[in-house]
């Protein structure tokens, strides 16, 4: 779950929201929820974490993670939104490159 914690901190900094809000199991404003959804999507698509690990890390159900991934993928049809996600993916990939390369073969990350 260390990777999820690091990702949540990174999302909080990039989008100027509270890490506490992103970790909270409570419903939040649409802005906080959207940042959380982006974080879950990045965790799944960019970091290749499994859904259970993401759900635990973000204090959400597996179905919520799946919904977030589908939603963000659909929103990427908007060019401006896609540019933002592409840039976040690049930052996250660079930040976690070493951690992920050290975890190759670990089932928690597939």
N, C-alpha and C positions, 0 to 999 in steps of 0.2 A: 504493500500500500504506500510505500515511500514515494513511488513514482506518481501516484495520484495526488499525494500531498504536495509534491513539488509542482505538478501541473496546476493544481488549484491555486497555489501561490502565484504562479506565473500568470494565470488567467486573471487573477485579482489585480495584479500590477498592470497588465496590458490593457485591461478594460476599466480600470479605476473603480472597482467594486471591492467590497469587504470579503476577505477569505472566509471569515466566520459565516457570512451569509451564504457563500457558495457551499460550505460544508453543512449548513443547517438542514435538518430533515423537514423543516417547515416550508410552506409555500411563501414565495417572495414576490417582489414586483416583477413585471414582465421583463424588465431590463436584466435583473439578476438571474431570472430563470433562463433567459436567452444565453447569457454568458455561461451558465452551468451547462446548458445543452451543447454549446460549442465545445466546452471542455470535454464533455463525455464523447462527443464525436471525434475530437482530436485524439483522445485516449484510445478509441477503437481503431480509427482509420490510420492515423499517423504513427502512434506508438504500438499498435497491434496488441493491445491488452485485451484479455477476455472480458466478456460482459459481466460475469460475476465479480471480478476484481474491480471493475469500474463502478458497479452498483454499490459495492461495499465502500469504496473510496469516496464516492459522492453522496453516501447515505440515501440511496434511492433503490427502488426495485429494479430488477432486470428488465422488466417491461418498459420502465421509464427510460432506461438507457437505450433500448431498441427504438423507442419512439423518438428520442432525441436524435439519434443517428439518421433515421429516415427523414425527419423534419429538416435537419441542417442540410442533408443531401439535396432535398427538394429546393430549399432556399438558395442553394448555390446556382440555380438557374438564373438568378439575378446577378448581372456582371459585377456590380459594385460589391455585393456581399461576397461573391466568389473571390474577388481580389483580397478582401480582408481575411478570409479563411486561408487562402493560399499563403499570405504573409505570416499568419499565426502558425501555420504548419511548418514553414521554414524556420521560424524562431524556435519552435518546440523541438523540431528535428535536430537543430544544432545544439540546443541545450541538453538534450537527452541522448545524444549520439553515443557517448562513452558508456552510459548506464545500459543502454539497449544492446550495444555490442558485447558487453560483459554477460548479458543474460541470454544469449543465443542458445536455443535448445531448452529453455525453461518453459514448461507448459503453462505457467501463469501468464505468459506474455503472448500466447498464441490463441 
